[in-house]
Amino acid sequence: MSAKRPSKRELQALLQRARFVRDYGMRLHAVSDAECTIAMPFRKSLERPGGTVNGPAFMAAADCAMWLAIKRHIGIEHDAVTSELNTAFLNAARRQTVYCTARVLKTGKRILYGTAECHDGKGKLFTHHTVTYARVS
């Protein structure tokens, strides 16, 4: 673990620089030592037929939230990449902001493991994800 955990401001700046999630409009909603929550505002480009948020958007939110949670644990200067992402779709989100909360459950020398859950502002669960990252530096 890094000697200094990045602040919410530092993590938000990192998120704003990240090109791989720029098209989703995600922002850091909350951060603690235990978890990170991002907000993904509804956009027409995320809509599938029937007015629901598409599956890949949920997966991108989970991956992004976990990435930030991991950066919180190991520091911004260290890197890790997704090695596995499993998703269970539980409920539809309809034209609304989706929040995704990620928790790092295990930080090993090479592998980091956690969960992410996408939900609405009141806690209604849309998806549940298990995520494994591999350290690269």
C-alpha positions as a printed Julia matrix, in Angstrom:
137×3 Matrix{Float64}:
   0.0     0.0     0.0
   1.1     3.55   -0.71
   2.23    5.67    2.24
  -0.37    8.3     1.29
  -3.9     7.51    0.18
  -5.05    9.84   -2.59
  -7.73   12.35   -1.64
 -11.16   12.64   -3.25
  -9.87   15.65   -5.2
  -6.85   13.68   -6.5
  -9.04   10.72   -7.5
 -11.54   13.02   -9.26
  -8.67   14.66  -11.2
  -7.42   11.19  -12.19
 -10.93   10.25  -13.36
 -11.22   13.43  -15.42
  -7.93   12.62  -17.19
  -8.96    9.0   -17.92
  -9.87    8.76  -21.6
 -11.24    5.22  -21.3
 -14.34    6.4   -19.39
 -14.7     9.95  -20.74
 -17.76    9.16  -22.89
 -19.74    8.0   -19.84
 -19.56   11.31  -17.95
 -18.67    9.58  -14.68
 -17.73   11.57  -11.61
 -16.51   10.56   -8.18
 -19.47   10.77   -5.81
 -17.98    9.57   -2.5
 -14.79    8.02   -1.16
 -13.77    6.47    2.14
 -11.09    4.07    3.27
 -13.52    1.21    2.63
 -15.1     2.12   -0.72
 -15.45    4.45   -3.69
 -18.75    5.45   -5.31
 -19.0     6.97   -8.77
 -22.05    8.54  -10.41
 -22.84    7.88  -14.07
 -25.51   10.33  -15.28
 -28.03    9.01  -17.77
 -27.19    9.78  -21.39
 -29.13    8.8   -24.51
 -25.98    7.01  -25.74
 -26.31    4.58  -22.79
 -29.92    3.68  -23.59
 -30.96    0.38  -25.07
 -34.4    -0.24  -26.64
 -37.09    0.1   -23.99
 -35.4     3.02  -22.21
 -33.07    1.06  -19.95
 -29.36    1.58  -19.35
 -27.31   -0.89  -21.41
 -25.24   -3.68  -19.86
 -21.83   -2.48  -21.05
 -22.43    0.85  -19.26
 -22.97   -0.97  -15.95
 -19.8    -2.96  -16.53
 -17.84    0.21  -17.32
 -19.15    1.83  -14.13
 -18.12   -1.2   -12.05
 -14.66   -1.32  -13.62
 -14.16    2.42  -13.12
 -15.36    2.41   -9.5
 -13.06   -0.53   -8.71
 -10.13    1.14  -10.47
 -10.56    4.21   -8.24
 -11.01    2.09   -5.1
  -7.79    0.25   -5.93
  -5.95    3.52   -6.55
  -7.17    4.6    -3.11
  -5.52    1.49   -1.62
  -2.26    1.27   -3.58
  -1.73    4.91   -4.59
  -2.11    6.78   -7.87
   1.51    6.13   -8.82
   0.95    2.34   -8.9
  -0.97    0.55  -11.61
  -3.28   -2.44  -11.84
  -5.45   -3.7   -14.69
  -8.69   -5.66  -14.84
  -8.09   -9.38  -15.19
 -11.66  -10.6   -14.56
 -15.08   -8.98  -14.28
 -18.23  -10.99  -13.58
 -21.63   -9.34  -13.69
 -25.08  -10.27  -12.43
 -27.88   -8.09  -13.83
 -30.59   -7.81  -11.17
 -32.87   -4.87  -12.08
 -33.21   -2.35  -14.9
 -32.23    1.29  -14.56
 -34.56    3.52  -16.56
 -33.27    6.88  -17.76
 -31.64    7.73  -14.43
 -28.27    8.34  -12.83
 -26.56    5.11  -11.84
 -24.26    5.02   -8.82
 -21.65    2.32   -8.47
 -19.93    1.5    -5.19
 -16.73   -0.59   -5.21
 -15.04   -2.24   -2.25
 -11.58   -3.8    -2.28
 -11.82   -7.03   -0.28
  -8.27   -8.39   -0.72
  -5.0    -6.77   -1.7
  -2.32   -9.31   -2.46
   1.18   -8.86   -3.87
  -0.05   -9.47   -7.44
  -3.86   -9.75   -7.29
  -6.52   -7.39   -5.93
 -10.1    -8.57   -5.52
 -13.34   -6.79   -4.77
 -16.99   -6.24   -5.45
 -18.93   -3.44   -7.08
 -22.64   -2.77   -7.0
 -24.57   -0.43   -9.27
 -27.63    1.11   -7.64
 -29.89    4.14   -7.63
 -29.68    7.01   -5.15
 -31.92    5.17   -2.69
 -29.98    1.89   -2.8
 -32.08   -0.13   -5.28
 -29.62   -2.65   -6.7
 -29.22   -2.91  -10.49
 -26.1    -5.08  -10.81
 -23.59   -6.96   -8.69
 -20.0    -7.46   -9.9
 -16.97   -9.37   -8.72
 -13.74   -7.86   -9.99
 -10.15   -9.08  -10.04
  -7.26   -6.77  -10.89
  -3.61   -7.64  -11.46
  -0.83   -5.29  -10.37
   1.5    -4.14  -13.14
   3.79   -1.87  -11.14
